[in-house]
Amino acid sequence: MEAPVGLVLLLWLGALAPAPGSASSEAPPLVNEDVKRTVDLSSHLAKVTAEVVLAHPGGGSTSRASSFVLALEPELESRLAHLGVQVSGEWAGLPHTGFLRRRGSLRRPGRAAGKVEGCLEGWCGGDSREVGVHRPSHPRVHSDTSAQASERRAPPTWQLRSPRRPLGPPATTFHTTPQHRNVLAVASGRFFTVKLPVALDPGSKISVVVETVYTHVLHPYPTQITQSEKQFVVFEGNHYFYSPYPTKTQTMRDTFKVHYENNSPFLTITSMTRVIEVSHWGNIAVEENVDLKHTGAVLKGPFSRYDYQRQPDSGISSIRSFKTILPAAAQDVYYRDEIGNVSTSHLLILDDSVEMEIRPRFPLFGGWKTHYIVGYNLPSYEYLYNLGDQYALKMRFVDHVFDEQVIDSLTVKIILPEGAKNIQVDSPYDISRSADELHYTYLDTFGRPVIVAYKKNLVEQHIQDIVVHYTFNKVLMLQEPLLVVAAFYILFFTVIVYVRLDFSITKDPAAEARMKVACITEQVLTLVNKRLGLYRHFDETINKYKQSRDVSTLNSGKKSLETEHKAVTSEIAVLQSRLKTEGSDLCDRVSEMQKLDAQVKELVLKSAVEAERLVAGKLKKDTYLENEKLSSGKRQELVTKIDHILDAL
């Protein structure tokens, strides 16, 4: 940027009330040499643009003018939604151009030489009140001095100053000479002091463009119309430019009244709640609860759907649909109301945004209301920044709902992750904040902090980013997974304990006997399977013996089989006697299974003898294979019978 970058516009929003007994320092007189006003009433907003040539007519001994006073009409100042000022001129042969940015778009200084920027409203650095705005009761206009101003926190490019005291009296009184008498009889309304980037020398001029936007100043007249009638509205204002300085080319000073046809949609958001829920797991959920009202002429008489669809000019001032602009990364978009999902909507994905056409369930005529909810998800990496444990969330305080939007009351709730601390909010304009709340959702223990902010009378120029700074320990991200693991552990442990508890008041002997029999049967099944496993293990020993011809291996396996088989059979016999004691008929089946097992054992030992004869050469291989095949068939038949008995048990 060129050298004039240091010339930054400083806006002073000062209390313009006199201080009793204060010393007066005479300010240089200024004159409005030429004023051109443009009043745009094409929509339901009143946009007034004034191009003023401000001159410093003082002589060589007159001091330079470092600022000028900007006044708003008392009849309209309560409806002010946006105020923007552009200052341009020439000092000492060097051109300088300064811009007071609109509230809706944050513009960095341009690359052209001499372009600088400021801010019309104070940046919110913990104080949410409107800084220095005051309606004085005294007929004299006052301005602040630098002794009573202190810098507020703002981005590095801008410098903002506001009174140190909330609404204290200033120390300097603004005077005008008799030949430049102030045209205002009573200094009422709202006043701003704009500090110039370079002081205005006597005899110099400066061009000032003042842009103001007012809401709810167009009143329907007549207040009620039928479905086939067109809508007419009335606007009342002043012919003259409201200013503490005399105007040379201005002659008209009476009020003017405009009555004209205006069928533009008088759509107003009476109440809106915007909820932003931040998750460090990669998602930001946004939900907007919107209350809409048609603030135009109230519909008189019945509504005919037939005429509305048949005649193009029927209900010309009604609202059929409107378009909402969502962020380009918006996904999982939903649109619903109290009844449920509203299917009369269309979504168009563009390169830089997502365009959503919202069509209410019924057209909106004057005085009609509707309510709906729009929600979507955003990836957190586009809006959430961090450096270590320090995080910054940069999102729009209010987003686009429809063109030429007017929001009477807005509530923004920002839900931060559980454990967020040291919360600070940087707002591009003044907002009101209430005490932080707590929000509880799944797996929360001590609640998530919720920032609650309010603002009234918003327009499109308020679509601007808000920055929330906070600290968050990343270790807390493990809290929810650990809670899930602990919850499942407690659940399973509780189930295990519960199924093992006996809550019966009296004991049932039959049930206890059945439980004992079931327990004994389970043990018998385990022992029988173990005994069959011994046979399979001995078969492997025989196969090894046939390959290695080591008699010791066969004898060792035979001895192990005899020992373990005897022990298992003895245990089964004990369990058989217990079943007999309990009077169960399963005792006979266990006895039958014992007999079948004795036959299986005999076949297994016979197989070992045949293998010894084969290895010793006393038995031919063909004969051995034939005998082995017969023995295996009988053995398989016996094992199948044992399995059937086990299944019956």
Sequence and secondary structure as in RCSB ss.txt:
>XXXX:A:sequence
MEAPVGLVLLLWLGALAPAPGSASSEAPPLVNEDVKRTVDLSSHLAKVTAEVVLAHPGGGSTSRASSFVLALEPE
LESRLAHLGVQVSGEWAGLPHTGFLRRRGSLRRPGRAAGKVEGCLEGWCGGDSREVGVHRPSHPRVHSDTSAQAS
ERRAPPTWQLRSPRRPLGPPATTFHTTPQHRNVLAVASGRFFTVKLPVALDPGSKISVVVETVYTHVLHPYPTQI
TQSEKQFVVFEGNHYFYSPYPTKTQTMRDTFKVHYENNSPFLTITSMTRVIEVSHWGNIAVEENVDLKHTGAVLK
GPFSRYDYQRQPDSGISSIRSFKTILPAAAQDVYYRDEIGNVSTSHLLILDDSVEMEIRPRFPLFGGWKTHYIVG
YNLPSYEYLYNLGDQYALKMRFVDHVFDEQVIDSLTVKIILPEGAKNIQVDSPYDISRSADELHYTYLDTFGRPV
IVAYKKNLVEQHIQDIVVHYTFNKVLMLQEPLLVVAAFYILFFTVIVYVRLDFSITKDPAAEARMKVACITEQVL
TLVNKRLGLYRHFDETINKYKQSRDVSTLNSGKKSLETEHKAVTSEIAVLQSRLKTEGSDLCDRVSEMQKLDAQV
KELVLKSAVEAERLVAGKLKKDTYLENEKLSSGKRQELVTKIDHILDAL
>XXXX:A:secstr
  GGGG   EEE       TT         EEEEEEEEEE SSSSEEEEEEEEEE    TTS  EEEEEEEE TT
TGGGEEEEEEEEEEEETTEEEEEEEE SS      SSTTEEEEESS  BSS  S TT    SSSS EE  GGGEE
E    TT   EEESSSS   SEE    GGG  S SS  SEEEEEEEEEEE TT EEEEEEEEEESS  EESSSEE
 TTS  EEEEEEESS   SS BSS    SEEEEEEE  S  EEEEEEEEEEEEETTTEEEEEEEEEEEE SSEE 
S   HHHHHH TTTTTTSB  EEEEE TT EEEEEE SSSB   EEEEE SS EEEEE  SS B TT EEEEEEE
EEEEGGGTEEEETTEEEEEEESS   STT  EEEEEEEEE  TT EEEEEEBSS  EE   EEE  TT SS EEE
EEEEEEEE GGG  EEEEEEE  GGGGGHHHHHHHHHHHHHHHHHHHHHT    SS  HHHHHHHHHHHHHHHHH
HHHHHHHHHHHHHHHHHHHHHHH  HHHHHHHHHHHHHHHHHHHHHHHHHHHHHHHTT THHHHHHHHHHHHHHH
HHHHHHHHHHHHHHHHTSS HHHHHHHHHHHHHHHHHHHHHHHHHHHH 
